[in-house]
Amino acid sequence: MDQIVDIKSLPSTPKTFGFFVDGKSVAAGSRSYHERLSPGHGVAVTRTPKCTKDDLDLAVKAARRAFEDGRWSRLPGVDRAHVLMRAGQLVRDRLDELAYWETLENGKPISQARGEVGACADSFEFAAGLARTLHGDSFNNLGDSMFGVVTREPIGVVGLITPWNFPFLILCERVPYILAAGCTIVAKPSEVTSATTLILGEILTEAGLPDGCYNVVTGSGSTIGQAMTEHLDIDMVSFTGSTAVGRSCVEAAGGNFKKLALELGGKNPQIVFADADLEDAADGVAFGIGFNTGQCCVSGSRLIVERSVATKFEQMVAAKLAKAKVGDPLDPTTQIGAITTTAQNTTILNYIDKGKSEGARVVCGGGALDFGGGQYIAPTLFGDVTGSMAIAREEIFGPVLAVMPFDTEEEAIALANDTVYGLAASVWTKNIDKALNVTRRVRAGRFWVNTTLAGGPELPLGGFKQSGWGREAGSYGIEEYTQIKSVHIEIGKRQPWVR
């Protein structure tokens, strides 16, 4: 395996990967390849197989064998923990390599990618502890003749479908917990960002994970992803992506009533009160929309700001966005990289045009940037936005921020909740009573006070309303991949029914 990369240079030729089944990389053979162009540079960087439904069946069979024979599912928690801890260290050992391929395929800044890979190692180490502490419950209150036990058991074979915006981070917010629970995995990354998901197969095998417990099939969502949600021998699917595709997952999962965990879209509010530290809030709001070029389901894309400071604050945010460095993702000083796909680049630019045509005012940005061969969009701030505009209601998934003023706390809460989504929210204020009231009343699965996009593996991820089902990470993350069994134990001799 090639672990040495020059993180400052493009590869001379695209790296070719196989898919990963039963502990081994499988060459594409007669299958065609998806050749990935770096969105930041416009040159080919990776080639991954376009897998078929037969390939998926092969991977599911490997995962089923590994689950049923107990090589992992019946292993003591301490043994699972040792493997997960070792995997975390190996992720750290290969941090630069993982960050490099993540940056080339996704277009995110290399400094951001390095931070994300480090966080992924943290997730493996945290989940290792959960593997040792997962437990059920007991009931000693059923009378002298009965004792009750509730156990948690691994749910089985899990299909894991991950998106292109955080290919390795989202993968590692799930894989360690799924494995800690004792399940086996068939993963399908986005076809445009598959490299790090495949490299994780090498890492887990080296860490001591038994063959068949982690498998990867690459290819399109319409072919492999759809087949995965329909597959009758997959017990659960975890999907991260758009609400529209999440809805199709719900329909497809009905064949065997498989469990679903869904982290879907968001149109997340950043609520700024006049009493906030405005300089800090402006920096946080700019970070919240600029991070990962706004291609982030929890990005703060609606700025709901108290009217008395709205004009001033709008200019403060615009100044911050103007200073943020947009450019080559391999440059360690870059803060905002490239747009990941051509389709998404077009979508974002169309939303910017729609905002203009609907009467919103461009405060800064407002179009594409030319850096020679890549796809870049200037961070864009719209003022004079009304709640009926598309840029205020629809998930753009790009660096576009819509500003809406409010006069009262009640109005701020109403504006924040005026969406079909409920994934995340932030509030900026020095008043703790105000912060707690807003936190309690805004319907969102993740909430930040005087910060945004912060966190670690200890706290769960997930949404309200049309932003998803279930929770990932934290202690809830391992429980999500278990099922509960009630056991009734008769003490002594039961009373006869037939007399």
C-alpha positions as CSV (number, residue, x, y, z in Angstrom):
1,M,0.0,0.0,0.0
2,D,1.2,3.5,-0.9
3,Q,1.2,5.6,2.3
4,I,3.7,8.3,1.3
5,V,2.3,11.3,-0.6
6,D,3.5,14.7,-1.3
7,I,0.6,16.8,0.1
8,K,1.7,19.9,-1.8
9,S,1.6,18.4,-5.3
10,L,-0.9,16.7,-7.6
11,P,-0.4,13.0,-8.5
12,S,1.3,12.4,-11.8
13,T,-1.3,9.9,-12.7
14,P,-4.7,9.1,-11.2
15,K,-4.5,6.5,-8.4
16,T,-6.6,3.3,-9.2
17,F,-8.5,1.6,-6.4
18,G,-10.4,-1.7,-6.3
19,F,-13.5,-2.2,-4.2
20,F,-13.2,-4.0,-0.8
21,V,-14.8,-7.3,0.2
22,D,-13.9,-9.9,2.8
23,G,-10.7,-8.1,3.9
24,K,-9.3,-7.7,0.4
25,S,-9.2,-5.2,-2.4
26,V,-10.9,-6.5,-5.5
27,A,-9.7,-5.3,-8.9
28,A,-12.3,-3.8,-11.2
29,G,-11.7,-6.4,-13.9
30,S,-14.1,-5.9,-16.7
31,R,-16.0,-3.3,-14.8
32,S,-15.7,0.3,-15.9
33,Y,-14.1,3.0,-13.7
34,H,-15.3,6.3,-12.5
35,E,-12.4,8.8,-13.1
36,R,-12.5,11.6,-10.6
37,L,-11.3,15.1,-11.6
38,S,-10.1,17.2,-8.7
39,P,-12.7,20.1,-8.4
40,G,-9.9,22.4,-7.2
41,H,-7.6,21.7,-10.2
42,G,-9.5,20.1,-13.0
43,V,-7.1,17.1,-13.4
44,A,-7.8,13.3,-12.9
45,V,-6.7,12.2,-9.4
46,T,-8.5,8.8,-8.7
47,R,-10.2,5.9,-10.5
48,T,-12.7,3.7,-8.7
49,P,-14.8,0.8,-10.0
50,K,-18.4,1.2,-11.0
51,C,-19.7,-1.8,-9.1
52,T,-22.7,-3.9,-10.0
53,K,-25.6,-5.4,-8.0
54,D,-23.7,-8.7,-8.1
55,D,-20.8,-7.0,-6.4
56,L,-23.2,-5.7,-3.7
57,D,-24.5,-9.2,-3.2
58,L,-20.9,-10.5,-2.8
59,A,-20.2,-7.8,-0.2
60,V,-23.5,-8.5,1.7
61,K,-22.8,-12.2,1.7
62,A,-19.4,-11.6,3.2
63,A,-20.9,-9.3,5.9
64,R,-23.6,-11.8,6.7
65,R,-21.2,-14.7,7.1
66,A,-19.0,-12.6,9.3
67,F,-22.0,-11.6,11.5
68,E,-23.6,-15.0,11.8
69,D,-20.5,-17.0,12.6
70,G,-19.8,-14.6,15.5
71,R,-16.2,-13.7,14.6
72,W,-17.1,-10.1,15.6
73,S,-20.7,-10.1,16.8
74,R,-20.0,-12.5,19.7
75,L,-16.5,-11.1,20.5
76,P,-16.1,-9.7,24.0
77,G,-16.4,-5.9,24.1
78,V,-12.8,-5.6,25.4
79,D,-11.6,-7.4,22.2
80,R,-13.6,-5.1,20.0
81,A,-12.2,-2.1,21.9
82,H,-8.6,-3.2,21.2
83,V,-9.3,-3.3,17.5
84,L,-11.0,0.1,17.5
85,M,-8.2,1.7,19.5
86,R,-5.6,0.3,17.1
87,A,-7.6,1.7,14.2
88,G,-7.7,5.1,15.7
89,Q,-3.9,5.1,16.0
90,L,-3.5,3.9,12.4
91,V,-5.8,6.7,11.2
92,R,-3.4,9.1,13.0
93,D,-0.4,7.4,11.4
94,R,-1.9,7.9,7.9
95,L,-3.3,11.4,8.6
96,D,-1.5,13.2,5.8
97,E,-2.3,10.5,3.2
98,L,-6.0,10.5,4.1
99,A,-6.2,14.3,4.2
100,Y,-4.5,14.5,0.8
101,W,-7.0,12.2,-1.0
102,E,-9.9,13.8,0.8
103,T,-8.7,17.2,-0.4
104,L,-8.1,16.1,-4.0
105,E,-11.5,14.4,-4.4
106,N,-13.6,16.8,-2.4
107,G,-12.0,20.2,-2.9
108,K,-11.9,21.2,0.7
109,P,-8.8,22.9,2.1
110,I,-6.0,20.6,3.2
111,S,-5.8,22.2,6.6
112,Q,-9.5,21.5,7.2
113,A,-9.1,17.9,5.9
114,R,-6.2,17.3,8.3
115,G,-8.3,18.5,11.2
116,E,-11.2,16.2,10.2
117,V,-9.0,13.1,10.0
118,G,-7.7,13.8,13.5
119,A,-11.3,14.0,14.7
120,C,-12.0,10.7,13.0
121,A,-9.2,9.1,15.1
122,D,-11.0,10.5,18.2
123,S,-14.2,8.8,17.2
124,F,-12.6,5.4,17.0
125,E,-11.0,5.9,20.4
126,F,-14.3,7.1,22.0
127,A,-16.2,4.2,20.4
128,A,-13.7,1.8,21.8
129,G,-14.8,2.8,25.3
130,L,-18.4,2.3,24.4
131,A,-17.7,-1.2,23.2
132,R,-16.8,-2.0,26.8
133,T,-19.7,-0.2,28.5
134,L,-22.6,-1.1,26.3
135,H,-25.2,-2.7,28.6
136,G,-28.9,-3.5,29.1
137,D,-31.0,-3.4,32.2
138,S,-32.5,-5.7,34.9
139,F,-35.8,-5.8,36.7
140,N,-35.8,-7.2,40.2
141,N,-39.3,-5.9,41.0
142,L,-41.4,-8.7,39.3
143,G,-42.0,-10.7,42.5
144,D,-40.2,-13.6,44.0
145,S,-40.8,-16.0,41.1
146,M,-39.6,-13.8,38.2
147,F,-36.5,-11.9,37.2
148,G,-36.3,-9.7,34.1
149,V,-33.3,-8.8,32.0
150,V,-33.2,-6.4,29.0
151,T,-30.3,-7.0,26.6
152,R,-28.9,-5.0,23.7
153,E,-27.8,-7.1,20.7
154,P,-26.2,-6.0,17.5
155,I,-28.8,-5.4,14.8
156,G,-26.9,-7.3,12.1
157,V,-25.6,-6.3,8.7
158,V,-25.6,-2.5,8.3
159,G,-25.6,-0.7,4.9
160,L,-23.8,2.6,5.2
161,I,-24.4,5.3,2.5
162,T,-22.2,8.4,2.9
163,P,-22.1,11.7,1.0
164,W,-19.4,13.6,-0.8
165,N,-19.2,16.7,1.4
166,F,-17.5,15.0,4.4
167,P,-16.5,11.6,3.0
168,F,-14.2,10.5,5.8
169,L,-15.6,12.4,8.7
170,I,-19.2,11.2,8.3
171,L,-17.9,7.7,7.6
172,C,-16.1,7.8,11.0
173,E,-19.0,9.3,12.8
174,R,-20.7,5.9,12.1
175,V,-18.3,3.1,11.4
176,P,-16.7,3.0,14.9
177,Y,-20.1,2.9,16.6
178,I,-21.5,0.3,14.2
179,L,-18.5,-2.0,14.9
180,A,-18.5,-1.3,18.6
181,A,-22.1,-2.6,18.7
182,G,-21.0,-5.8,17.1
183,C,-22.5,-5.3,13.6
184,T,-20.9,-5.8,10.2
185,I,-20.8,-3.2,7.4
186,V,-21.3,-2.8,3.7
187,A,-20.4,0.8,2.9
188,K,-21.2,2.8,-0.2
189,P,-19.4,6.1,-0.5
190,S,-20.3,8.8,-3.0
191,E,-18.8,7.8,-6.4
192,V,-16.9,11.1,-6.5
193,T,-15.2,10.7,-3.1
194,S,-14.5,7.0,-2.6
195,A,-10.8,7.0,-1.9
196,T,-10.7,7.4,1.9
197,T,-13.6,4.9,2.5
198,L,-11.5,2.3,0.6
199,I,-8.3,3.2,2.5
200,L,-10.2,2.7,5.8
201,G,-10.6,-1.0,4.7
202,E,-6.8,-1.4,4.7
203,I,-6.6,0.4,8.1
204,L,-9.3,-1.8,9.8
205,T,-7.7,-5.0,8.4
206,E,-4.3,-4.0,9.8
207,A,-6.0,-3.1,13.1
208,G,-7.2,-6.7,13.4
209,L,-10.8,-6.4,12.3
210,P,-11.9,-9.9,11.0
211,D,-12.4,-10.3,7.3
212,G,-15.9,-9.6,6.1
213,C,-16.8,-7.1,8.9
214,Y,-16.1,-4.0,6.7
215,N,-16.8,-4.1,3.0
216,V,-17.0,-1.3,0.4
217,V,-18.8,-1.2,-2.9
218,T,-18.3,1.9,-5.1
219,G,-20.6,3.2,-7.7
220,S,-23.7,5.4,-8.2
221,G,-26.4,6.0,-5.7
222,S,-29.1,5.3,-8.2
223,T,-27.7,1.8,-8.8
224,I,-25.8,0.6,-5.7
225,G,-27.4,2.9,-3.1
226,Q,-30.9,2.0,-4.3
227,A,-30.1,-1.7,-4.3
228,M,-28.7,-1.4,-0.8
229,T,-31.8,0.1,0.6
230,E,-33.9,-2.6,-1.1
231,H,-31.6,-5.5,-0.2
232,L,-33.5,-8.1,1.8
233,D,-30.3,-9.4,3.6
234,I,-29.3,-6.0,5.0
235,D,-30.9,-5.4,8.4
236,M,-30.4,-1.6,8.7
237,V,-29.3,1.3,6.5
238,S,-27.7,4.5,7.7
239,F,-28.0,7.2,5.0
240,T,-26.6,10.8,5.0
241,G,-27.7,13.1,2.3
242,S,-30.6,15.1,0.9
243,T,-34.2,14.9,2.3
244,A,-35.5,14.0,-1.1
245,V,-33.2,10.9,-1.3
246,G,-34.0,10.1,2.3
247,R,-37.6,9.9,1.5
248,S,-36.9,7.4,-1.3
249,C,-34.9,5.3,1.3
250,V,-38.0,5.1,3.5
251,E,-40.0,3.8,0.5
252,A,-37.3,1.3,-0.5
253,A,-36.7,-0.1,3.0
254,G,-40.2,-1.5,3.2
255,G,-39.3,-4.8,1.6
256,N,-37.9,-6.3,4.8
257,F,-38.9,-3.4,7.1
258,K,-35.3,-2.6,7.7
259,K,-34.4,0.0,10.3
260,L,-33.2,3.4,9.0
261,A,-31.0,6.1,10.4
262,L,-31.2,9.2,8.3
263,E,-29.3,12.5,8.6
264,L,-30.8,14.7,6.0
265,G,-31.0,18.4,4.9
266,G,-31.0,21.6,6.9
267,K,-31.7,25.3,6.5
268,N,-30.1,26.3,9.8
269,P,-30.6,29.6,11.6
270,Q,-27.9,31.7,13.2
271,I,-29.8,34.0,15.6
272,V,-27.9,37.1,16.6
273,F,-29.2,39.4,19.4
274,A,-28.1,43.0,19.7
275,D,-26.5,42.2,23.1
276,A,-24.1,39.6,21.6
277,D,-20.3,40.1,21.2
278,L,-20.9,41.3,17.6
279,E,-17.3,40.9,16.5
280,D,-17.1,37.3,17.7
281,A,-20.6,36.6,16.3
282,A,-19.7,38.0,12.9
283,D,-16.6,35.8,12.8
284,G,-18.7,32.8,13.8
285,V,-21.4,33.5,11.3
286,A,-18.8,33.8,8.5
287,F,-17.3,30.5,9.6
288,G,-20.7,28.9,9.8
289,I,-21.4,29.6,6.1
290,G,-17.8,29.5,4.7
291,F,-16.7,26.2,6.3
292,N,-16.5,23.5,3.7
293,T,-17.6,26.1,1.2
294,G,-21.1,26.0,2.7
295,Q,-21.4,22.3,1.6
296,C,-22.4,21.3,5.1
297,C,-25.8,20.1,6.2
298,V,-25.4,22.0,9.5
299,S,-24.1,25.2,8.0
300,G,-25.8,28.4,9.3
301,S,-27.4,29.6,6.0
302,R,-30.0,31.9,7.5
303,L,-28.8,34.9,9.5
304,I,-31.7,36.1,11.8
305,V,-30.4,39.3,13.3
306,E,-32.0,41.9,15.7
307,R,-33.1,44.8,13.6
308,S,-31.4,47.5,15.7
309,V,-27.9,46.1,14.7
310,A,-28.8,44.4,11.4
311,T,-27.2,46.9,9.0
312,K,-24.0,47.2,11.1
313,F,-23.8,43.4,11.6
314,E,-24.5,42.7,7.9
315,Q,-21.4,44.8,7.0
316,M,-19.3,43.1,9.7
317,V,-20.1,39.7,8.3
318,A,-19.5,40.9,4.7
319,A,-16.0,42.2,5.8
320,K,-15.2,38.8,7.3
321,L,-16.2,36.9,4.2
322,A,-14.2,39.3,2.0
323,K,-11.1,38.5,4.0
324,A,-11.5,34.7,4.0
325,K,-9.0,33.2,1.6
326,V,-10.6,31.3,-1.3
327,G,-8.2,29.3,-3.4
328,D,-6.1,26.2,-4.1
329,P,-7.2,23.4,-1.6
330,L,-3.6,22.2,-1.3
331,D,-2.5,25.5,0.0
332,P,-2.4,25.2,3.8
333,T,-3.5,28.9,4.1
334,T,-6.7,28.4,2.1
335,Q,-9.9,28.7,4.1
336,I,-12.5,28.2,1.4
337,G,-11.8,25.6,-1.3
338,A,-13.6,24.4,-4.4
339,I,-17.2,23.3,-5.0
340,T,-17.1,19.5,-5.0
341,T,-19.2,18.7,-8.1
342,T,-20.0,20.4,-11.4
343,A,-23.7,19.8,-10.7
344,Q,-23.5,21.4,-7.3
345,N,-21.6,24.4,-8.7
346,T,-24.4,25.0,-11.2
347,T,-27.0,24.6,-8.4
348,I,-25.4,27.2,-6.2
349,L,-25.0,29.7,-9.0
350,N,-28.6,29.2,-10.0
351,Y,-29.7,30.0,-6.5
352,I,-27.6,33.1,-6.5
353,D,-29.3,34.2,-9.7
354,K,-32.7,33.4,-8.3
355,G,-32.0,35.4,-5.2
356,K,-31.1,38.4,-7.4
357,S,-34.3,37.9,-9.5
358,E,-36.5,37.7,-6.5
359,G,-35.3,41.1,-5.2
360,A,-32.7,40.2,-2.6
361,R,-29.7,42.6,-2.4
362,V,-26.2,41.3,-2.9
363,V,-24.0,42.6,-0.1
364,C,-20.9,40.7,-1.1
365,G,-19.9,37.9,-3.5
366,G,-22.6,36.9,-6.0
367,G,-20.8,34.7,-8.5
368,A,-18.1,32.4,-9.6
369,L,-14.4,33.0,-9.1
370,D,-11.7,31.9,-11.6
371,F,-8.6,30.2,-10.2
372,G,-7.7,28.3,-13.3
373,G,-9.2,24.9,-13.8
374,G,-11.2,24.7,-10.6
375,Q,-14.8,25.4,-9.5
376,Y,-14.9,28.3,-7.0
377,I,-17.7,30.6,-5.8
378,A,-17.3,33.8,-3.8
379,P,-19.0,33.6,-0.4
380,T,-22.3,35.4,-1.0
381,L,-24.3,37.5,1.5
382,F,-27.9,38.6,0.6
383,G,-29.8,41.3,2.4
384,D,-33.5,42.4,2.0
385,V,-34.5,38.7,2.1
386,T,-38.1,37.7,2.8
387,G,-39.3,34.4,4.2
388,S,-41.0,33.5,0.9
389,M,-37.8,33.6,-1.2
390,A,-36.1,30.4,-2.3
391,I,-32.8,31.4,-0.8
392,A,-34.5,31.7,2.6
393,R,-36.4,28.4,2.4
394,E,-34.5,25.9,0.3
395,E,-31.2,24.1,1.1
396,I,-28.6,25.6,-1.2
397,F,-25.6,23.6,0.0
398,G,-23.1,26.3,-0.8
399,P,-21.6,29.6,0.6
400,V,-24.8,31.6,0.4
401,L,-26.2,33.4,3.4
402,A,-29.6,35.0,3.7
403,V,-30.2,37.9,6.2
404,M,-33.6,38.4,7.8
405,P,-34.1,40.9,10.7
406,F,-36.3,40.5,13.7
407,D,-37.7,42.9,16.4
408,T,-38.6,40.6,19.3
409,E,-37.4,37.3,20.8
410,E,-40.7,35.7,19.9
411,E,-40.3,36.8,16.3
412,A,-36.7,35.4,16.2
413,I,-37.9,32.0,17.4
414,A,-40.8,32.0,14.9
415,L,-38.4,32.8,12.0
416,A,-36.0,30.1,13.1
417,N,-38.8,27.5,13.2
418,D,-40.3,28.6,9.9
419,T,-38.8,25.7,7.9
420,V,-39.5,22.0,7.2
421,Y,-36.0,21.3,8.5
422,G,-34.7,21.0,12.0
423,L,-31.1,19.9,11.9
424,A,-29.1,22.6,13.7
425,A,-29.2,26.2,15.0
426,S,-27.0,28.7,16.8
427,V,-27.8,31.7,19.0
428,W,-25.5,34.6,19.9
429,T,-26.2,36.6,23.1
430,K,-24.7,37.5,26.4
431,N,-28.0,36.9,28.2
432,I,-28.1,33.4,29.5
433,D,-31.9,33.4,30.1
434,K,-32.4,34.5,26.5
435,A,-30.0,31.8,25.2
436,L,-31.7,29.0,27.2
437,N,-35.2,30.1,26.1
438,V,-34.2,30.1,22.5
439,T,-32.3,26.8,22.9
440,R,-35.4,25.2,24.3
441,R,-37.9,26.5,21.8
442,V,-36.1,26.3,18.5
443,R,-36.7,22.9,17.0
444,A,-33.3,21.5,16.0
445,G,-31.3,18.4,16.8
446,R,-28.0,20.3,17.4
447,F,-27.7,23.6,19.0
448,W,-24.8,26.0,19.7
449,V,-24.6,29.0,22.0
450,N,-22.1,31.7,21.2
451,T,-20.3,29.3,18.8
452,T,-21.2,27.2,15.8
453,L,-20.1,23.9,14.1
454,A,-18.3,22.9,17.3
455,G,-18.3,19.5,19.0
456,G,-16.7,16.1,19.4
457,P,-17.7,12.4,19.5
458,E,-19.3,12.7,22.9
459,L,-22.5,14.4,21.7
460,P,-25.0,12.9,19.3
461,L,-25.8,14.1,15.8
462,G,-29.3,14.1,14.2
463,G,-32.3,16.2,13.3
464,F,-35.9,17.1,14.0
465,K,-38.7,17.2,11.4
466,Q,-37.6,16.5,7.8
467,S,-33.9,16.6,8.8
468,G,-33.9,12.9,9.7
469,W,-34.4,9.9,12.0
470,G,-32.2,8.6,14.8
471,R,-28.9,9.7,16.2
472,E,-25.3,9.1,15.4
473,A,-22.2,9.4,17.7
474,G,-22.1,9.7,21.4
475,S,-23.5,6.8,23.5
476,Y,-26.7,7.1,21.5
477,G,-24.7,6.3,18.4
478,I,-23.9,2.8,19.5
479,E,-27.4,2.2,20.8
480,E,-28.8,3.1,17.4
481,Y,-27.2,-0.1,15.9
482,T,-28.6,-2.4,18.6
483,Q,-32.0,-4.1,19.1
484,I,-33.5,-4.7,22.5
485,K,-34.5,-8.1,23.8
486,S,-36.6,-8.7,26.9
487,V,-35.8,-11.9,28.9
488,H,-38.1,-13.3,31.6
489,I,-36.5,-15.8,34.0
490,E,-38.7,-18.0,36.2
491,I,-37.2,-18.6,39.6
492,G,-38.1,-21.9,41.1
493,K,-41.1,-23.9,39.7
494,R,-43.9,-22.1,37.8
495,Q,-47.5,-22.6,38.7
496,P,-49.0,-25.3,36.5
497,W,-51.7,-24.3,33.9
498,V,-53.2,-27.7,33.6
499,R,-54.4,-29.1,36.9
